[in-house]
Amino acid sequence: GDWTGLRMADVEQESAAEWAARAADPWNVPPPGGESYGQVAARVAAWGAEQSGEVVAVAHGVVGRILRGVALGLDGSGIRTLDEPQDCVFRIEGSKVDCIR
C-alpha cells in the first residue's frame, strides 16, 4: 500500500487518522492502497482451495499466520493470536498444523 517503505513513526505522524483506524481494526481496515488482514485471508483461502497434492509455499509471516488460521478454522481475532516463529517450517494437512524445527 501507500505506506510501503515508510517508517512507522512517519506514518503515525503524517497519517494519524488512517493509522489509528488501521491499528484499531486491522482485520477490516486496510492501509491506504493496501489490503486489510481480512482481504488477505480471503485471497489466501481462495489460493489454498485451488491447491492439490503437495505444495511448498514461501510467504511473509502474516500470510503464513493467516494460512494456518484459515486451516485451523479460526476467525480474525483467533488468527491474530497465532505466533510468527522464525525457526520452523509449518506443515498443513487439512485442518492439522505442525511446526517442524
N, CA, C and O of each residue as an XYZ file, in Angstrom:
404
protein
N       0.809     -1.187      0.000
C       0.000      0.000      0.000
C       0.856      1.256      0.000
O       2.066      1.202     -0.217
N       0.217      2.369      0.243
C       0.891      3.671      0.193
C       1.946      3.842      1.280
O       2.794      4.729      1.179
N       1.905      3.009      2.314
C       2.854      3.141      3.408
C       4.109      2.301      3.206
O       5.024      2.359      4.028
N       4.168      1.527      2.137
C       5.318      0.664      1.890
C       6.602      1.491      1.848
O       6.683      2.506      1.156
N       7.587      1.041      2.593
C       8.885      1.683      2.614
C       8.997      2.853      3.581
O      10.077      3.422      3.741
N       7.890      3.218      4.228
C       7.914      4.332      5.177
C       8.172      3.829      6.587
O       7.862      2.683      6.911
N       8.730      4.670      7.408
C       8.923      4.322      8.820
C       7.591      4.464      9.546
O       6.818      5.381      9.271
N       7.332      3.552     10.470
C       6.071      3.582     11.219
C       5.859      4.928     11.900
O       4.745      5.452     11.904
N       6.911      5.487     12.472
C       6.791      6.773     13.163
C       6.326      7.864     12.206
O       5.527      8.721     12.585
N       6.821      7.840     10.965
C       6.407      8.835      9.977
C       4.943      8.649      9.586
O       4.208      9.628      9.449
N       4.520      7.406      9.406
C       3.122      7.139      9.057
C       2.207      7.590     10.189
O       1.187      8.235      9.948
N       2.571      7.251     11.418
C       1.767      7.669     12.571
C       1.603      9.183     12.624
O       0.535      9.688     12.968
N       2.652      9.890     12.286
C       2.619     11.354     12.358
C       1.885     11.959     11.162
O       1.065     12.860     11.333
N       2.169     11.478      9.968
C       1.637     12.092      8.756
C       0.233     11.606      8.388
O      -0.489     12.298      7.671
N      -0.155     10.434      8.866
C      -1.469      9.858      8.539
C      -2.139      9.380      9.825
O      -2.583      8.235      9.912
N      -2.210     10.254     10.810
C      -2.666      9.869     12.153
C      -4.043      9.213     12.157
O      -4.224      8.187     12.812
N      -5.004      9.771     11.454
C      -6.367      9.220     11.470
C      -6.410      7.834     10.829
O      -7.022      6.914     11.372
N      -5.758      7.686      9.671
C      -5.736      6.390      8.988
C      -4.980      5.357      9.818
O      -5.389      4.199      9.909
N      -3.871      5.787     10.421
C      -3.084      4.887     11.267
C      -3.913      4.399     12.455
O      -3.906      3.209     12.769
N      -4.617      5.304     13.108
C      -5.424      4.933     14.274
C      -6.540      3.973     13.890
O      -6.809      3.012     14.611
N      -7.191      4.226     12.758
C      -8.274      3.334     12.306
C      -7.730      1.947     12.002
O      -8.335      0.944     12.382
N      -6.610      1.883     11.332
C      -5.985      0.608     10.994
C      -5.530     -0.123     12.255
O      -5.740     -1.330     12.382
N      -4.915      0.594     13.178
C      -4.438     -0.022     14.420
C      -5.588     -0.567     15.245
O      -5.439     -1.591     15.912
N      -6.731      0.099     15.211
C      -7.889     -0.339     15.992
C      -8.558     -1.575     15.395
O      -9.154     -2.360     16.131
N      -8.473     -1.764     14.078
C      -9.176     -2.876     13.433
C      -8.460     -3.316     12.158
O      -8.991     -3.133     11.063
N      -7.259     -3.896     12.282
C      -6.509     -4.272     11.083
C      -7.167     -5.383     10.278
O      -6.854     -5.563      9.101
N      -8.075     -6.131     10.899
C      -8.747     -7.204     10.171
C      -9.660     -6.630      9.094
O      -9.817     -7.230      8.031
N     -10.264     -5.472      9.360
C     -11.228     -4.899      8.425
C     -10.783     -3.603      7.753
O     -11.341     -3.222      6.724
N      -9.796     -2.926      8.313
C      -9.374     -1.628      7.781
C      -8.020     -1.775      7.089
O      -7.018     -2.079      7.736
N      -7.995     -1.557      5.771
C      -6.715     -1.651      5.061
C      -5.937     -0.350      5.159
O      -6.522      0.716      5.350
N      -4.616     -0.436      5.028
C      -3.858      0.805      4.881
C      -4.204      1.390      3.508
O      -4.620      0.647      2.619
N      -4.045      2.681      3.318
C      -4.359      3.271      2.016
C      -3.611      2.549      0.886
O      -2.392      2.385      0.935
N      -4.358      2.131     -0.116
C      -3.761      1.446     -1.257
C      -3.346      0.013     -0.980
O      -2.691     -0.608     -1.817
N      -3.709     -0.527      0.176
C      -3.302     -1.883      0.549
C      -4.484     -2.769      0.870
O      -5.616     -2.474      0.486
N      -4.221     -3.852      1.573
C      -5.245     -4.824      1.929
C      -5.387     -4.924      3.443
O      -4.407     -4.795      4.178
N      -6.597     -5.151      3.895
C      -6.820     -5.490      5.301
C      -6.425     -6.949      5.493
O      -6.280     -7.691      4.522
N      -6.252     -7.356      6.744
C      -5.966     -8.767      7.012
C      -7.109     -9.645      6.507
O      -6.867    -10.746      6.012
N      -8.341     -9.174      6.627
C      -9.486     -9.939      6.136
C      -9.425    -10.153      4.634
O      -9.757    -11.232      4.143
N      -9.004     -9.130      3.904
C      -8.858     -9.269      2.455
C      -7.737    -10.237      2.109
O      -7.868    -11.029      1.176
N      -6.641    -10.181      2.848
C      -5.546    -11.133      2.634
C      -6.037    -12.547      2.928
O      -5.727    -13.480      2.186
N      -6.803    -12.710      4.013
C      -7.321    -14.033      4.375
C      -8.203    -14.597      3.266
O      -8.108    -15.782      2.948
N      -9.054    -13.769      2.676
C      -9.914    -14.237      1.580
C      -9.070    -14.682      0.389
O      -9.348    -15.710     -0.228
N      -8.048    -13.909      0.074
C      -7.169    -14.242     -1.054
C      -6.388    -15.524     -0.770
O      -6.273    -16.385     -1.642
N      -5.847    -15.654      0.450
C      -5.072    -16.835      0.825
C      -5.964    -18.078      0.856
O      -5.554    -19.147      0.404
N      -7.175    -17.943      1.383
C      -8.099    -19.078      1.435
C      -8.464    -19.536      0.024
O      -8.526    -20.737     -0.241
N      -8.705    -18.596     -0.875
C      -9.032    -18.955     -2.256
C      -7.855    -19.667     -2.918
O      -8.037    -20.659     -3.623
N      -6.629    -19.145     -2.681
C      -5.441    -19.794     -3.218
C      -5.319    -21.211     -2.663
O      -5.079    -22.154     -3.418
N      -5.482    -21.365     -1.354
C      -5.369    -22.681     -0.730
C      -6.372    -23.670     -1.277
O      -6.049    -24.843     -1.458
N      -7.585    -23.216     -1.544
C      -8.626    -24.100     -2.068
C      -8.307    -24.596     -3.477
O      -8.802    -25.644     -3.892
N      -7.489    -23.856     -4.207
C      -7.108    -24.242     -5.567
C      -5.991    -25.272     -5.598
O      -5.751    -25.883     -6.639
N      -5.302    -25.478     -4.477
C      -4.134    -26.348     -4.450
C      -4.541    -27.810     -4.327
O      -5.557    -28.140     -3.716
N      -3.727    -28.679     -4.921
C      -3.915    -30.118     -4.758
C      -2.539    -30.763     -4.691
O      -1.565    -30.228     -5.219
N      -2.470    -31.884     -4.056
C      -1.183    -32.542     -3.900
C      -0.317    -31.793     -2.902
O      -0.811    -30.985     -2.115
N       0.974    -32.067     -2.944
C       1.902    -31.405     -2.032
C       2.354    -30.081     -2.633
O       2.722    -30.015     -3.806
N       2.325    -29.037     -1.829
C       2.696    -27.695     -2.272
C       3.644    -27.100     -1.242
O       3.426    -27.246     -0.039
N       4.685    -26.436     -1.702
C       5.569    -25.681     -0.826
C       5.302    -24.204     -1.101
O       5.395    -23.747     -2.240
N       4.969    -23.469     -0.047
C       4.690    -22.036     -0.188
C       5.625    -21.263      0.726
O       5.836    -21.645      1.876
N       6.178    -20.185      0.217
C       7.040    -19.301      0.996
C       6.387    -17.933      0.998
O       6.059    -17.390     -0.057
N       6.199    -17.375      2.193
C       5.498    -16.091      2.298
C       5.960    -15.340      3.538
O       6.692    -15.876      4.371
N       5.525    -14.106      3.645
C       5.786    -13.308      4.838
C       5.058    -13.918      6.029
O       4.121    -14.700      5.863
N       5.497    -13.555      7.228
C       4.938    -14.119      8.456
C       3.446    -13.966      8.587
O       2.764    -14.912      8.982
N       2.911    -12.788      8.265
C       1.474    -12.583      8.438
C       0.679    -13.471      7.487
O      -0.395    -13.949      7.853
N       1.177    -13.700      6.284
C       0.475    -14.582      5.345
C       0.496    -16.011      5.866
O      -0.505    -16.721      5.784
N       1.629    -16.428      6.397
C       1.711    -17.764      6.984
C       0.781    -17.916      8.171
O       0.144    -18.956      8.343
N       0.703    -16.885      8.984
C      -0.195    -16.913     10.143
C      -1.648    -17.018      9.669
O      -2.426    -17.795     10.222
N      -2.006    -16.251      8.663
C      -3.375    -16.300      8.133
C      -3.649    -17.661      7.511
O      -4.724    -18.223      7.720
N      -2.713    -18.200      6.760
C      -2.902    -19.512      6.142
C      -3.125    -20.586      7.200
O      -4.008    -21.431      7.055
N      -2.325    -20.553      8.267
C      -2.521    -21.518      9.360
C      -3.867    -21.311     10.035
O      -4.563    -22.277     10.346
N      -4.237    -20.054     10.261
C      -5.511    -19.767     10.906
C      -6.697    -20.223     10.092
O      -7.666    -20.753     10.636
N      -6.626    -20.017      8.779
C      -7.706    -20.484      7.901
C      -7.809    -22.004      7.982
O      -8.908    -22.549      8.084
N      -6.664    -22.691      7.938
C      -6.663    -24.159      8.031
C      -7.240    -24.638      9.355
O      -7.909    -25.669      9.412
N      -6.977    -23.884     10.421
C      -7.470    -24.258     11.752
C      -8.914    -23.826     11.989
O      -9.498    -24.168     13.017
N      -9.498    -23.077     11.049
C     -10.881    -22.635     11.188
C     -11.060    -21.476     12.154
O     -12.142    -21.289     12.711
N      -9.989    -20.687     12.355
C     -10.056    -19.562     13.291
C     -10.669    -18.334     12.627
O     -10.591    -18.171     11.410
N     -11.273    -17.478     13.433
C     -11.745    -16.186     12.929
C     -10.600    -15.183     13.010
O      -9.493    -15.521     13.429
N     -10.879    -13.952     12.607
C      -9.837    -12.930     12.566
C      -9.137    -12.710     13.886
O      -7.912    -12.596     13.924
N      -9.894    -12.648     14.974
C      -9.243    -12.410     16.264
C      -8.406    -13.619     16.683
O      -7.361    -13.452     17.314
N      -8.840    -14.812     16.349
C      -8.056    -16.010     16.657
C      -6.777    -16.073     15.846
O      -5.725    -16.458     16.356
N      -6.870    -15.694     14.585
C      -5.688    -15.688     13.722
C      -4.658    -14.705     14.244
O      -3.459    -14.983     14.211
N      -5.111    -13.565     14.724
C      -4.173    -12.550     15.216
C      -3.424    -13.000     16.466
O      -2.390    -12.419     16.796
N      -3.920    -14.030     17.176
C      -3.223    -14.515     18.370
C      -2.124    -15.523     18.036
O      -1.299    -15.839     18.893
N      -2.104    -16.028     16.807
C      -1.075    -17.002     16.437
C       0.296    -16.327     16.392
O       0.415    -15.155     16.033
N       1.313    -17.080     16.759
C       2.665    -16.528     16.729
C       3.225    -16.595     15.310
O       2.634    -17.208     14.421
N       4.362    -15.960     15.119
C       5.063    -15.968     13.835
C       6.516    -16.366     14.067
O       7.417    -15.548     13.883
N       6.755    -17.615     14.471
C       8.133    -18.026     14.744
C       8.980    -18.014     13.478
O       8.481    -18.267     12.382
N      10.251    -17.721     13.640
C      11.174    -17.666     12.519
C      12.078    -18.896     12.468
O      13.015    -18.953     11.671
N      11.792    -19.876     13.321
C      12.684    -21.032     13.420
C      11.997    -22.350     13.106
O      12.421    -23.399     13.591
N      10.946    -22.310     12.303
C      10.309    -23.568     11.936
C       9.640    -23.444     10.573
O       9.421    -22.349     10.054
N       9.329    -24.600     10.020
C       8.557    -24.706      8.789
C       7.227    -25.330      9.190
O       7.195    -26.314      9.930
N       6.138    -24.761      8.703
C       4.826    -25.301      9.048
C       4.363    -26.284      7.986
O       4.480    -26.032      6.786
N       3.836    -27.406      8.450
C       3.212    -28.376      7.563
C       1.723    -28.340      7.861
O       1.297    -28.534      8.999
N       0.947    -28.093      6.832
C      -0.512    -28.030      6.964
C      -1.094    -29.184      6.161
O      -0.871    -29.299      4.956
N      -1.843    -30.032      6.850
C      -2.555    -31.129      6.202
C      -3.991    -31.063      6.662
O      -4.293    -31.397      7.808
N      -4.881    -30.637      5.784
C      -6.279    -30.460      6.165
C      -6.381    -29.403      7.232
O      -6.006    -28.252      7.013
N      -6.893    -29.791      8.400
C      -7.009    -28.837      9.491
C      -5.949    -29.059     10.568
O      -6.087    -28.559     11.684
N      -4.902    -29.800     10.243
C      -3.812    -30.066     11.177
C      -2.594    -29.229     10.774
O      -2.202    -29.208      9.608
N      -2.003    -28.541     11.755
C      -0.840    -27.698     11.516
C       0.275    -28.138     12.461
O       0.085    -28.180     13.677
N       1.436    -28.465     11.899
C       2.598    -28.841     12.695
C       3.743    -27.896     12.403
O       3.936    -27.475     11.262
N       4.507    -27.560     13.441
C       5.717    -26.767     13.310
C       6.896    -27.733     13.324
O       7.095    -28.460     14.298
N       7.668    -27.742     12.257
C       8.819    -28.629     12.140
C      10.069    -27.804     12.330
O      10.356    -26.897     11.548
N      10.813    -28.126     13.377
C      12.053    -27.393     13.675
C      13.249    -28.189     13.252
O      14.382    -27.738     13.420
